Amino acid sequence: MELDRKALDTLVRDSDLVGIDINVVSRPYATVYKSPETMELYNNLVGEAMKLYPKKIQGFAFVDPVHGKYLVDEIKRCVQELGMIGIKLYDQYNLDDKMQELIIECCIKLGIPILMHAGKACQTPLRKPLESDSTHFIAAARKYPEAVFIMGHIGGGGDWSWQLKGLEEYPNIFTDISGSVHDDMLIEETVKVMGSDRVLFGTDGSFSSSIGKLLDADISWEDKKTIMNNPAFERYLNRESKEC
């Protein structure tokens, strides 16, 4: 597998056109098991993109909890050698599963955030039975108040209103606005519950979707500017390396 230079060049070009200064990217895989070498390869592709566009691309390392203690070495390699600024988790296990503890504790020591794919499915049987919803984030945030969690794409599908319940009590849980859902009051309710200082701008690859729904949201321009350039996350863009 090689880096798709055409897609990368298009991403950087399009982000310039709409005024996005830095793209934070990752290369995860879904539930299906893959080898540690595949996980490392995917992270290397992100590292290569970072080298090609050092001022435009920042990376989150993807790790799969099934690979156990090997993960600590992979996280350290991605952060300390490749310069990545966070960790991306998918739906191999729920966020509050014991399998995630090694990852969370390492991220705390390194001082980096954890972004995890999330959703609250509305259909049964569940297509992704181990997909984390807000209850799993709340359980992890309660156990690890010093960790920083990003509940991926509040606008990504499923019952976003259900997802917001109870999050106001956990300041170490953030979310981003990415996703194809454009429901009325999505952004407004998210800001009402979490505050704009816990909401991040994200696109999940669809610039027009996220830009449009943020500009259209009935919130203040100060809140919109906070979401577009959240000061709580500026420190990760120029972070100093720590030991894990």
N, C-alpha and C positions, 0 to 999 in steps of 0.2 A: 504494500500500500504506500502511495506517495501523496504528498501534499498537493491539493488541487489549487494550483497557482492562479488559474483563471477565476475561481470562486473567491479566493483571497483578495486578489486585485480588485474585483468588483465590489467586495465588501468595503474595502478601504476607500475606493472611489465614491461609492454611494454615501458612506458616512461623512466624507468631506462635503458632499453636496448639501447635506441636511444639517451640518454643523455639529456632528458628533466628534468630539476630540479623541476619545479613547474607546476602543471596542474591547470588552472583556469576554473572552471566548473559552470554550472547553470542547472536548471530544469524548462524550460518554457513549456507552452502549446500554441497551435495555436489559431486561431480566435475564436473558439467555446467558449461560456461563461461557466465559472466554478465558483463555490462559493468561497468566501474569505477563507473558511476553507481549500479548496483544494489548493489554492495558498500558504497558510501557511504550509500545509503539504509538498508540493514540496520543499519549502525553508528549512524545517526541515530535509529533506532527504540530502540536500546539507550540512547543518550544521553537520549532523551525519558523513558524509564522511570526513569533515574537522577534526573532532575530532579523527577519526580512523587513519588518515594520516596527522597530523598537519604540517609536513614538506614538504608534497608533493601535498596537495590539498588546493586551495583557492577558495572561492565562490563568485559568483555574485548573488544577490537576484533577483528573477523574480517577477515583479508586473504587474497587469492588471489595466489600468487607469479607467476602469468602476467602480471600487470599491471606488472611491472618496477619502474623507478625511481619511478613514481607512488606505490608503496607507502610509501616513506619519508615523503612528505607526508601520506598518509592515517594512518599510525601516529602521527606527530607531532600531527596534528589531533585524533585520538581521545584521545590521552594528555594533551596540553597544553591543549586547548580543551574537550573533553568530560569530561575527568577520569577516563578509563579506566585500569585498573591492570594490564593484561596483554594478551597477544595470543592469539587462537584460530586454529589452523590445522586444516584438514580433510584430505582425501585427494587434493588436486590433484596433489601431488608427494610423494615420500618425504621424510622430515625431513632426511636427509643428502644430498639432491640439491643441486647447485650453485644451483638456482633459489631455494633457501631462504636462501642465505648473506646476502643483503642484509637480509632480515628479522631473522635471528639477530643480525647485527652491530649493527643499529639497536636491538634490544631490550637488548643488552648495554650500549650507551651510555646508554640511558634507564633502565636498572636495573629492568626489568620481566620477569616470567616468560612462558614460552611454553607454552601448553596445546595439545596436539595429539591429535585423534582417533586411536586406536590399536586394534590387534587382531591376533590370529594366527589366520587362517581355517583351518578343518579340512577344507574341501571344495575340490574342483577341478572345473572351472576356477574361478579366483578371481573372485568377484563384484566385488571392489574391488582390482584389481591394483596400485594405488599406495597402498594402505593401509599405514601404517607399523607395524612391529612393533618389538620391543625391540632387534633388531640395528641398525635405523636410528637409534634413540635413542642407543645405545651409540656408534655411529660419530660422531654429531653431538656427543655429550658429550665424546668423546675429542678432537675437533678444537676444540671451544669449551668448555673446562673452566670458564670464567667465566660461561657462560650458565646459566639455570635452566630446565629442561625438566620438564613434567608429562606423563607418559604416560597419556592419558585412560582412565578407567574400566577398571581391572583386572577388574572384574566385568561387563564389557559384552558378553561372548561370545567364543567361540573358546577356544584353548588357553592359559588364564591361567598354568598351571604352566610351560609352555614360555617364556612371556613373562618370567617372573621370573629365568630363568637368566642369571647374569653381572651382574645389576644391583647386587649388593652392592659392586662395585668402583667405582661411579660416583655419588658423593654429590650431584652436580648433577642427577640424575634422580629425580623424585618420581612418585607415582601417586595416583589417588583410587579410592575404593571403589564408585563409582556403577555402575549397571548392573543388569540383571534376573537375573544369575546368582547363585545361592545355594548353590553347591557346598560341601560339607563341607570345612573347613580353608582356604577361600579367604582369609579375613582373617588367620588364624593363620600361614599360610605366607608371606603377603605381609609381615607384620610380622617374621617370622623372617629373611627374606632382606634386607629393606630397612631394618628398624627403624621404629618408630612415628613417629619424627621425619621420615620421608620419605613418610608416608602421609597423605593429606588426606581429609576427609569431603566427599563429593559425592553428589548425588542423580540427576542427569540427568533431573530432573522427577518422580522417583518417591520421595517421602519415605519411605513405609512400607517399601520394599525396603531402602534403605540403613540406616535406623534399626534395623530388625529384625535384619539380619545383623550389624551392629556390636554391638548389645546382646547378641546370642546368642554372639558370638565368645568363644572360650576364651583370652582375653588379660587382662592386668591392667586394673584401672580407670584406673590412671595412663596406660597405653597408649591406652585408649579416649578419655580426656580430651585427650591429645595429638593424636589423630586428629581429634577434634571441633573443636579450636581450636589448630591447629598453630602454635606460636610462630615457626617459620621464615617464616611468611607474614603475620604480623600487620603487619609493616612496610609491606606493599603497600597495606593499607587506608587508610593515612594518609601516602602517599608524597609526597615533594617532587618537583616537576617538574625534569627534567634536559634538556639539549640533546642532540639526536641529530646 
